[in-house]
Amino acid sequence: MDYDDEAAYSAEDEEISDECMSDDEGITMDNAAGSAEQDGVQQDYQVLAPEQILVEMKKITDDVKDVISYPSTICRILLHYHKWNKESLLEKFYDYAGNEDAFFKKMNLVNPTKVPNKNNESRGECQICFTVRLLFGVQCGHKFCQTCWDGYLSTKVKDDNQPFVSCPEFKCNILLDDETAMKLIRQQSVKRKYNILISNSFVESNRLLKWCPAPDCGRVIKVPHAECRPVKCDCGMLFCFNCSHEWHDPVNCELLKRWVKKCSDDSETSNWLNANTKDCPKCKITIEKDGGCNHMTCKNNSCRFEFCWMCLGPWGPHGSGWYSCNRYDDTAAKQARDAQERSRAALQRYLHYYNRYVNHQSSLKMEKKLNDHVKAKMQLMQQTKDFSWIETQFLKEAVEILHECRRTLMYTYAFAFYLVQSNITTIFEDNQADLERATERLSEYLERDLENEETGDLGDLKRRVQDLYRYVDQRRKVLLKHCAEGTERNEWKFNPNV
């Protein structure tokens, strides 16, 4: 029989082009940018392009092969079983020294040294189609015809999405290595999908690798240690390596998971998820929010009332330093006398935090159009004021910092919802209020005041904008530092069951 030589993962024929290897030789952590920080994210990890994933997989496989001297295709199954932790695999392997048969049996494999001709052929009756044909055997010794092998493997690959398939013989759990499977599959489309499944299984079972969650990205992040930490893909996506959600400091992964589930419960939020309009608290005219800034001015010429979108209170006190609408007044909950009142108070408390969480989420989405607005302003400054491209980049940086602060504020409300009140939470709420006020000032300036700037003196404008975004970024760092220190000292107490 003529086998197909396109087995992408065969032990002897698997090769990586010299061009690819010269660019990414080994894909070792030495190629990462040390432990430098960029955009507040420690750069001690790598971003792997799709073609580099195979290089990384081959490198780990070869490392194990060099030690235990078994074929690459067997090493890949062993590594997959041990979640691509080569240290764990080698430790288990040496634990079974002198009893290798038991070691391989545990992995649903046959000791490769006991298989003299793993692809032996003979003519006989296939035990699936009961036709006398040329039969092909695998490590366990069971033989079937090419047509039945192809149909069985194609079904497992296309329908079950299995990267490693066991023998079709009843009660035989021996796994086929990928080289053998590739030779027995006929259709090129199935072979391509099988290759993809092998590659995906490498990433998804490896504790040090994670797919970038951005749509259609296809890149992989490799870290030196698996933990909850921010990583930034080359596509610009900043996410948590532990849970693959966008970076959510200061709330931890478990509480965030509970919060997202709670927010998706229609019984509590159906009336709030679609709320994008509010009535002016003075004249009651309906107002639609079309920007990220929460400083609202009623468009009714006879009213022109300035108020806060989140609490609907007058805007003036918000900038005074003594007033903030981020704290929840739990007086009603403390005074509740029966189950109905307690339930109503619990719902009001939830809506307080949810409304502010979703408001910052909405503002973050709305403020994305600031990129276009600021970009147009930068181009206008370059064309009419003869400013260079580099001289106008401070505006772009201001928008990026605004987005970071919105995201941080959004997750502080998920953090605060589960937080048990204590003396230390008062400091957190003060920091949260300071960041909220500073963020609104920066947002208002970029959305409204910047449009009225004559930009005659670039230095004066640059200082004004930089003062604003540096201050708001400082407040963000102060808040996150306080949250991190509280976590290290185990000072935060949470109630995950509220």
N, C-alpha and C positions, 0 to 999 in steps of 0.2 A: 504494500500500500504506500502511496505517496503522501507523506505528511505535509501539512502546510508549514512553511518555515517562518511564518509571521508571528511566532510566539514572542510577544514583546517582553516577557519576563523570564525567558529561559535561562537556565543556569550558565551554559557555556556561550550561547550566542548573544546574550543581552549586552549591548554596548551603548555607550553614550558618546555622542559626537565629540571630536576634539575641540570644536568651536565652543560647544556648550561647557565643556569641562574647563576650558581656559578662562571663561568668565566667572565660573562659580565653583571652582575646584573644591570638592569636598563639602561645600556649604557649611563650613564650620562656624562656630560662634565667633571666631577670630575676625570674621568679616564684618561683624556688627560694629556699630559706632561706639564701642567701649561702653562706658556708663554715663555718657553725656546726657543732658536733658534738652529736649526741644518741645516747645509748646507745653511745658510743664509735665512732660511724659519722659520717664527715664528710657534712654535709647540703648538698652542692653539686649535687644531682641532683633530678629530678622524678619523681613517681609519676603516671602518666597513666591515667585511667579509660577504659573502652572507647570512649565517645563522644568523648573528647579525642584518640584516635588519629587519627580522620579529620580533625580540626581541624589536627593537626600535619602530616599528610600534605598537606593542602591548602595550608598555609602554605609548606612547602618547594617544592611544585609551582609556586605563584604566584611565589615568589622567582625561580625559573628562568625561568618564562614571561615575567616582566617584563624579563629580560635578553635572551633569544634570540627572543622574540616568536613562538613556536610554540604551537599549541593545548595546553591542559592535558593532554589525553589522550595526546598525543605526548610531552610532557615527562615524564609518569609512566613511560612505557616506557624513556625515556633514563635517568631516575633509577634505575629498577630495574636496568638494565644496569650502572650505576656504583655499585650498592649504596647508593643514596640519599646519595651524597657529592656535593653540588652543586658543590663546588670542583673535584673531579676531573672532573666532567662538563663544566663550563665551560672548564677547561683543555684538554681534548681537543677541544671544539668549536672553540675559537680556533686550535688546531693545524691544523685542517682549513679554515681561513678561505680562501674562494675555491674550495673543493672539497667543498661540502656534500653533494653526491651520494654521494661516497665515504664520508663520515662516516655518513650514514644507512644506506648499504648494509652497513656493518660492523655496525650495530645491527639488521640485518634489517628495515629500514624503507624506505619510499619518501619522498624529499624532499617534505614537505607542500606546498611551493610549486609542485611539478610535478604535483599531482593536482587538476585543476580541478573534478572532480565525483566524489569518492571513493565515494559511494553511488549511482552511476548505475544506472538500471534499464532493462531492455530485455526483450523477449520472445524466447525461443529455446529450444533444447534444453539441458537441464541435463546436464552431463558426469558426474554421479554417478548419477542415476536415469534418464537418457535420456528424460525426459518434456518435452514442450513446455510451458513455463510462463513466468511472469514471473520473470526472473532479477535477482539483486542482486549488484553488484560491489563490490570493496573496492579499497584503494590500488594493488594490483598489477595490477588490471584483470581478474582472473579472476571469472567470474560463475557463481552456482549458485542454485537455487530456495530459497525460504524454508524448506521442509520439510527439505531436505538440510542447509542451514546450521544449523537448529535441532538436528537429530539429531547432527551432527558436533560442534557446540559443547557440547551437553549431555553427550555422552560424554567429551569432554576435561575438562569441569568436574567431573562426578560421579565418573568412574572414574580419571582421571589427575591430578586436583587441580591443573590448570595454570592460573595466573592470566593468562598471556598465551599465545595460541594462534596457530600459524602457519596460513597458507592451506592448504586441503585439496588444492590442485592438486599433482600429483607434482613433486617437486624445487623447489617454491616455498617459500622459507623466510620470506617476508614476514609479519610479525606483525600481527594485528588489534589495533587500539586498543580499549580497554575500552568506549568509547562505542558503537562500531559493534557490538561483540559483544553488548552489552546490548540493542541494538535488534533483533538477529537471533535472540536467545533468546526463546522463547515462555513457558515455564513459570516461574511466580513462584518456586517452590522452587529452581530452578536459578539464577535471577537472584540470589536471596539468598545461595546458596552462592558464586556468583561474586564477589559483593561481599565476602564473608568472605575468600575467597582473595586478593583484591587487598589487603585490610587486613592479612592475615597476612604476605603477601609483603613489605609495607612494613616490618613489624617485624623479620621474620626475616632480611632482607637488609641492614638498617641497622645498621652497626657500633656506633651510639650508643644502640640500643634493645635491650631484653631483656624477654621475658615473665617475669612472676613464676612460679616453679616450683610454688607452692602449688596444690593441687588446686582447681579451679573458681574461681580468683581472677580471671583475665582482665585484670589490670592490667599496665601496662608501665612499666619504669624507663627514664628517659632520663638519660644522663650526659654531661658536657662532654667527657670523654676516655675512650676504651675502654681498660680495663686490668683487671688482677686487683685487685679491691677489694671491700669489703663494702658492700652496699646493703640497705636495709630497706624493704619494701613496707608500704603502709597496713594490710594484713591481718596484719602482725606478722612475716612471713617475712624472716629475715636470710639472705642468700645471696651467693655470689660472682658478680660481674657477668661474669667471664670464662668460667666453666664452668657456671654456673647450679646448682651444688651448694650445699648449705647452707654458710655461711661456715666455712672450714677452717683458719684460721691456727693454727699456723705452717707447716704443710706446703703446698707449692706445688701448683698444679693438675695438673701432669704426674705428680708422684710420687703424688698422691692417686688419680689415674686408674689408675696401676699397682697401688696398694695395694688399691683396690676390686676390681679384676680378680683380683688374687691371692686376696683373701678369698672371692670367689665361686667359686673353683675347688674343686669338690667333692672332688677327689682329695686336697686338703690339709686341708680344714676340715669335711668331712661329719660327723666325730665331735665337732666343737666347736660348730657352729652351733646345735645343738639342746640343748646342755648348759645346763640351768638349775638343776641340783641338784648338791650335793657332799656327801661324807661328812665328818662331824666328824673332825678329825685325831686326836682322843683316844679317843672311844668308838665311832667309825665309824657312828653313826646318820645316816641320810640327812636333809639339811637343804635346804629350798627357800628361796631368797632372794626376799622379797616387798617389798623396799624398796631405795632407792638407797644407803643407808649400807653401807659395807664392814666395819664393826665388828660381827662376828657373835658371838652367845652361844648355845651349844648349849641346846636346849630340854629336853634330858634332865636331870631334876632331880638325878640322881646324878652328873652331869658338870659342866654349866654352864661349859664351857671357852670362853674368849673368844679368838677368832682372827681373822685377816685373810682375807676371802673370796678375795682374789686369789692370795696365796702360801701360804695355809693355815698360816702361822706364828703363834705366840702374839701377841696384840694388844699386850701391854705394851710391847715394844721399839719398836713403830711410833710411839709418842708421845714417845719419849725424845730424838729429834733426831739420834741417831747411826745409827739403822737405817732402811732403806727397801727396799721390794721392787720399785722401778721399774727398777733397774739389772739388766742381764743379765750373768751370769757366763759368759764365753766360754772358760773354761779347757779345757773338753772339746773345743771346736772347735780350739783351738791344739794340743792334744795328739793330735788324730785322726791315725791312721797310715795308713788306707786310705780308699778311696772310700765304702765303706759307713758307716764311722764319721763321715766328713765330711758325708755325706748326713743321717745321724741327728742330728748336731750342728746342721746348718742347719735341720732341721725343728724341733728343740727351740728354737732361737733365734726362728724365726718364731712358734711357738706362745706363746713368752713375751710377745712384743709383741701378737700377735693377741688373746690371752686378756685382756690389760689394756685393749686398745682396745675389744673387744666388751663387757667388763664395765662400762666407763664409759658406753658406748652404752646398755646395758641399764639402768644406774642412772639415766641421763638420762630414759629412758622411764618407769621406775618412779616417779621423783620428781615426775612430772607430777601425781600424785595429792596431792602436797604442796599444790598450789594449792587444792584443795578443803579439805584439812585446815587450812591457814592461814586460808583465807577463813572457815571455821566458827569458828576461834579469834578472828578479828577481830570477827565478829558477836557472839560471846559477850561479848567485852570491851566492846563498845558497849552491849549490853543489860544486863549485870549490873554493870559498873563505870562506866557513864556516860562512857566515852571517846568522843570524836568520831571520825568516819570518817577524817579526815585524820591524827589522832593514831596510828592503827593501821597506816598505810601502810608503815611501816618493815619490817613483817613480809613484806609482798608484795615489797618491794625485795630483802629477803634471799633469798627463793626465786628471784627472777629472776637474781641474781648467782650463786647456787648452780648454776643451769642453765648460765650462761655458763662457769663454771669447769669443769663436767663436760664441756661440749663442747670446751673448749680442751684439757683433759687427754686426751680421746679422740684428738684429732688429733696431740697430741705423740707418741703411740706410733707413729703412721704415719710421722711425721717422724723419730723415733729409729731405726726399723727400717732405713731407707736410709742413715742417718748413718754415716760412717766415723769410728771412734774416734780422738780426739786430745785434747790438753790442754783445748781449749775445750769439748769435749763433756762433760767432767766438771762444768764450771760449769752447763751446761744440765741435766744430770741432778740436780744439787743443787737448782736452781730448780724442776725438775719434782717432786722429792720434797717440797720445802717446800710447793708448791701442793697436792700430793696430801694431805699431812697436814692442812693448813689446811682444805681442802675437806671432808675426812672429819669434822673437828671441827664445822664448820658444819652438815653434813648430819645428824650425830648429834644435835646440839642441836635442830634444827628437827623431827626425826622423833620424838625421845624426851623430851628434857629440857623442851622447850616445853610438852608436855602436862602436866607436873607443876608448871608455874609458877602461882603463886597470882595473879599480876598485880595485887597490891595496890599496888605502887609502879610506875606506868607509866614514870617517868623512869629507874628502875634497870633495868627490863627492856629499855627502848629502848637504853640505853647498852651493855648486855651484848650484845644482838643486833647493834647497829651496830658495836661493836668487832670482833665476829667477821666480819661480812661486809665491813667495810672492810679488814680485814687480808687476808682471802682474795682480795679484788679487787686489793689492792696486789701480792700475790704473783703473780697472773695477769698484771698489767701488767709486772712486772719480768721475768718469763719471756718474754713476747712482745717486749718491748723488746730483750732480749738476743738473741733469734732474729733480729729485724729488723736489729739492728746487725751481726750476723754475716753476714747476707745482703748488706748494703751494702758490707761490707769484703771480701766474697768469702772468708770464713773457713770456711764450711761445705763439707765435701766429702761427696758422696753417691755411693753405688754403686747405681744403679737396676736392676742385673741380679741382685741377690741373690734 
